[in-house]
Amino acid sequence: MRTPTGPQGVVAASLTAFKPDLSIDVERTLAHAKWLLANGCDGVLIFGTTGEANSLSVAERLEVIEAIGKSDLPKDKLMIGTGCCAIPDTVALSKASLAAGVVRLLMLPPFYYKNQSEDGLYAAFATAIDRINDPRMKIFLYHFPQMSGVPIPDAVTAKLIKNYPDIVVGMKDSSGDFEHMKKMLTEHPGFELYSGTEKYLLDVLRLGSPGTISATVNVTCAQAAKVFANWKSDKADDLQAEMTAQRIAMESAPAASAMKEMIARQTGDANWRPVRPPFVAISDERYAALEEKLAQTEFRFPGTQAKAAE
């Protein structure tokens, strides 16, 4: 079985910070990645769905990737979303990520044209891989049919694993379909499938998964870290139940705007509030409803646990 290539445990699909004019706040975005690693995360995904990646231009994403390369962020704990509708864009972002020292790449299928053949979807991934042409890269397929509208068929995944065994090494499965996750982990031993929700963290760990890549662990990372640290103990199921309750509460609100509002309130940094359209800021009423739901769980904002226990 292949040695795991991705972070083991809890990976946050990190938020992207914006300035008031909606340009990317690169410094705040990178600082947040460091904060996540200091508060229970084992890795950070830059430019996932929650990072509003598909609302960003290629030029903007290249600017952030270049800054990552120059930063002291641990590159071995990072993954960058590089999958675009246009193959040349995917290639450009992937090459830039590799040049920055980040070898783990998350790739969406080309998602604008729906109902394409398996041969066509396979060709899109294979063409990008061949054009990037770098043996260092480790590709994680991004299976999120509810958002992309384009599922990655199991046959396409299997063919990519067979033909690119040292390159196509895993998947972020955000389908919410546990049976699909179980099938992938069972049929492809060593395939690094991460659950796209921390609700299934314990379940997938028990099946050989490296962990979860989740949006909401931007704020539930402390509880997720407890689950991962104790997943083989007799406390695991109770810790998972607490985390699942937190995740379900978070699902009642739009993820990016709700978490940005939470960070703004907890840190006093109003600059965290901007989201780029079509996302909109969460209303006060909806945020209050979220707070009420979270109050019924064991949730505490990361970094506040020790203070709350005093």
N, C-alpha and C positions, 0 to 999 in steps of 0.2 A: 504494500500500500504506500502511496506517495506521501512524503512528508508534507504536512499542511503548509500552505504558502501565505494564508491570510491571518489576520489577528484572531486569536482565540478568545471568545467571550462576547463582550458587549461593544458594538460599534454603533456610533451615532450617525445618522444621516443628517449632517450638520446644517444649520441655518446659514443663510447668506445675509449679511448686514448691508443696509443701504443708507446713503446719505439723504438729506431732505429732498435733493433734486433727483433721487432714485438712481444715481450712479452707485456703483459698488463701493462700500466702505471696506477696503481691503484690510486695513489694519485691524478693525474691529472683528472682521470675519476670521482672520488668523488667530486673534487673541481668544476668540470663542473656542476654536479647535483646541488650543492649549488648555483652556478651562475645562473642557470635556475630558481630556486625558487626565487632568488632575482631580476629577470628581467621579471616578469609577469606570470610565470608558477605556476599553482596551484598544480601540481604534476609532478613526473618524473617516467618514465618507464625505468628500467635498463634491458638490454638484449632483446631488440626488434630487428627487421630486421636492422634498421639503426645502432644499437649497435653492428652489426656484430656477433650476438650471435651464429649463426650456423657455424661460423668459429672458435669458441672457444671450447676447451675441457671442459669436466665436471669439471676436477680438477681446471682449470683456473677460471671457473665461481664460483666454491666454494670458491676460494681464495678471489674474489671480494665480494661475499656475506658475508663472515666472516668479512671483513674489513668494510662493511656497518654496520654490527651489532655492531662493536666497535666504529663507528663514531658517530658524533652528528647530522647527517642527521635526519630530522623528519620522523620517520618510517611511520607515518600515511599519509604521502604525497607520499609514494613510492609504486611502483608495480614492480615485477620482473618476467621476462620471464623464465618459467621453462619447457615448453613443448618440448619434444625430441621424436625422433623416438622410442627409447627404453624405455619402461615403468619404469625399475629400475632407469634410469637416471632422468626421470621426478620426480620420487618419491624422489630421493636423493636431487635434487636441491630444490624441494618444501619444504622438511623437513628442509633443511638448511636455507631457507628464513624465515620460521616460527620461527626457533630458533633465527634468527637475529632480530626478531620483525616485519618483513614485512609479512602481512597476505594476501595481494592482489597478486594473481599469474595469469600470462597470459600464456595460454596453447594453443600451436599449436596442430593440429591433427598429428598423425604419418604420415609423409609426403613422405616417400620414396616409399612405395607401393601404386600405383595409382589404381583407380577404385574399391575401396573396398566397401563392403556392408555397409548399414546404421547400421546394427547390429554390424558389426566389429568396426566401428568408435565409436559407443556408448560404446562398451565393452572396448575400449582402454582408453577412458576418465574415465569410471566408475571404471575400475580396478585400475587406478592410484589414484583416489579419495579414494577408499576403503583402499588402502595400505598406503596412507599418514595418513588417519584416525585421522584427527585433526579438531574438530568443529570450530576452529578459522578461517580456510582458507576461502577466498573468491576468487572464480575462475572466470576469464574472458576468454571466448573462443576467440581464435585468428583466424578470418576468413579472409584469404588473398589468395584466390585461384590463382591469377595471379602469385604469388611467390611460394607458397607451392605446387601448382598443385592438392591440395586436398581441395575442398570446404567442409564446415561443413553444411550438409543438414538441412533445417529448422526442419524436423522431429526429427533429433538427438538433436538439441538444445531444442526443446519442451520437449522431453523425459528427458533430463538432468535437465531442470528446474523443471519438475514435480517430479522427484525422488530425487533430491538434492536441494530443494527450498531455503535453507539457505546457500548453498555452491556455486552453479553455479548461479552467480548473474548478469553477464553481458557479454559483447563482445566488442572487438576491431574489427570493421568492416572496413577493408582496401580494400574491393572489389571495391570501387568507385561507387557502384550501389546504388544510393539514394533510389530507390524503395524498395530494400531489407532492407535498414535501416528503412525506414518508416513502412514496414510490421512488422519487429521485434518489434519496439517500440509501434505499434498499437495493435498487437496481444498479447503482453506480458507486460501489464502495470507494471511499476516499474522495468522492466529489464533495466539494466544500459548499454545500447549500446552507445559506443563512436564512432563517425565518425573517420575513419583513415586518413582523410584529413580535414584541416581547411576550405576548400572550402565550406563545408556543415555545419560549426559550427552553424550559425544562424538557418538554416533549422532544424537541429536536436534538438537544444534547444527548438524550438517552438513546437516540438513533445514530449517533456518531457525527452530528453536525458540529461545526466550530462555534456556533452561537447565533446571534441575531444582529441584523443591521436595521435599525428602526428609527423612525422620525421622532417618536415621543420620548426616546431615551435622552434627547436634549434636556429633558427635565426629570425623567424617571431613572436617570443613570445610577443614582446611589442605590435604589432598590434593586435594579437589574444586576448591579455588581454583587449584591448580597446573594442573589439567586445563583449566579455563576460560581461564586466562591464556595457555596454550600450545596452544589447540585447533587453531590454524591452522599449527602448527609441525610439524617432523618428529619431535618428541618426544611428540606427542599420544597416539599409540596405546600407547606404553610407560607413560606416566603414567596413562592410562585403565585399563590392565591392572592396575596397582598398586592403583588405587582400587576396581576391581571385586572384587579379592581381599579387600579390607577389607570391602566391603559384604557379600559372601557370608559372610564370617566372622561379621559382625554379625547376619546372618539366622538364625544358629543359636540365638539367645537372644531372649527377649521384649524388644522395643525399649525401651519406656519404663523398665522397672525395671532393665534392664541398663545403660542409659546413665546413669541416676540413680546407680546403684552406682559406676559408673566415675568420675563427677564427684565423688562423695563421697570416694572413695579418693584421687583425684588432688589434690583441694583440701583434704582434711582436714575437710570440712564435712559432718558426718553428717546435717544437716538436709535434704540433698538426697535422702535415701533414701525418704521416704514416697511411696507411690502410693495412689490411691483405689480401693477395691474396685469392680468385680471384678478389677482388676489386683492382683497380689501381688508382694512383694519377690522378687528372684531368689535362688535358693539358692546357698550357697557352692560347691557342686559344679558347678552349671551355670555360674557365673561363672568358675570356674577353667578349665572347658572352653573358654569363650569366650576367655579370656586366652591359652590355648594356641594356639587357631586364629589369633588376631591376631598372635601372636609369629612366625608363619610368613609374615607379610606385612611391608610397609614401614611399618606403622602406628605413629604416635607421637601421643600426646594433644596436641591443639592448644596451642600456647604452649611446648611442650617441645622443638621441633625445634632451635632455636638452641643450647640448653643441651646437647642430645645431640651436636651437631656439634663442641662445644668439646674 
